[in-house]
Amino acid sequence: MNAVEIEEAVSNLVLQPFDRAEFPFAFLAAFDNKETTIKRLRKGETNTSDVPGGVLQRNNIHIAVCEPGSVPTTLKALRASPKTPAAKAKFILATDGVAFEAEDLASGETIAADYPDLPKHFGFFLPLAGI
C-alpha cells in the first residue's frame, strides 16, 4: 500500500461505528499488515500485551482501547508497560472511540486529538507501513 491508500483506509476506519474489540486489528490492517499477522494477534499467539484491552505487535505498536475518558491514563500505562520496550514497539496508541493519543517512542513526539481526526494524523504512523 502507498500513503494515499493508507489514508483512505484510515478514513474508512473512522467512518465505521467504533468497535472496541476490532479497532486494533482494523488499525493494523489499514497500515498494510498481512491477514496472517492480524489473525495471530487476534488469537493471542503473538499478542503479549499486559495492558487491559491491549494489542502489542512486536517491533511495531502497542495499542489499547480503553473506557471513555481514560485515554491519557491508558497511554501512560502503555508507556510504563515493561512489555512495550521488550517488544521494541515504536509507537503507543490509546483510544476510547471519542479521542486518541499516540506517541512515537523514538522521537518522543506525541499527538492528542478527537478520534474522527485520526485520518489527519495518518502520516505520523507511516513508519508502521515501512514508509
Residue pairs with C-beta under 8 A, 6 or more apart in sequence:
1 9
1 31
1 32
1 129
2 131
3 122
3 123
3 126
3 131
5 32
6 30
6 31
6 32
6 122
6 126
6 129
6 131
7 119
7 122
9 29
9 30
9 31
10 27
10 30
10 118
10 119
10 122
11 119
12 30
13 23
13 26
13 27
13 30
13 118
14 115
14 116
14 118
14 119
16 26
18 97
18 115
19 26
20 53
20 65
20 97
21 65
23 63
23 65
23 95
23 97
24 41
24 54
24 55
24 63
24 64
24 65
25 38
25 41
25 42
25 55
27 63
27 93
28 37
28 38
28 41
28 55
28 57
28 60
28 61
28 63
28 128
29 35
29 38
31 125
31 128
31 129
32 129
33 57
37 46
37 57
40 46
40 47
41 47
41 55
41 57
46 57
46 58
47 54
47 55
47 56
47 57
48 56
48 58
48 83
48 86
48 87
49 55
49 56
49 62
49 64
49 81
49 83
50 81
50 82
50 83
51 62
51 64
51 74
51 77
51 78
51 81
51 83
52 64
52 66
53 64
53 65
53 66
53 74
54 62
54 63
54 64
54 78
54 81
55 62
55 63
55 64
56 62
56 63
56 83
56 84
56 87
56 89
57 63
57 87
57 89
58 87
58 88
58 89
59 87
59 88
59 89
59 90
60 89
60 90
60 91
60 128
61 89
61 90
61 91
61 92
61 93
61 125
61 128
62 78
62 81
62 83
62 84
62 87
62 89
62 91
62 92
62 93
63 92
63 93
63 94
63 95
64 74
64 77
64 78
64 93
64 94
64 95
65 94
65 95
65 96
65 97
66 73
66 74
66 94
66 95
66 96
67 96
68 96
68 97
68 98
69 96
69 98
70 96
71 94
71 95
71 96
71 99
71 100
71 101
71 112
72 94
72 101
72 112
74 94
74 96
75 92
75 93
75 94
75 101
75 102
75 103
78 84
78 92
78 93
78 94
79 92
79 103
79 105
84 92
84 105
85 105
89 105
90 104
90 105
90 106
90 127
90 128
91 102
91 103
91 104
91 105
91 125
91 127
91 128
92 102
92 103
92 105
93 100
93 101
93 102
94 100
94 101
94 102
95 101
95 115
96 115
97 115
98 114
98 115
99 112
99 113
99 114
99 115
100 111
100 112
100 113
100 114
100 115
100 118
101 110
101 111
101 112
102 110
102 111
102 121
102 124
102 125
103 109
103 110
103 111
104 110
104 124
104 127
109 124
111 121
111 124
113 120
113 121
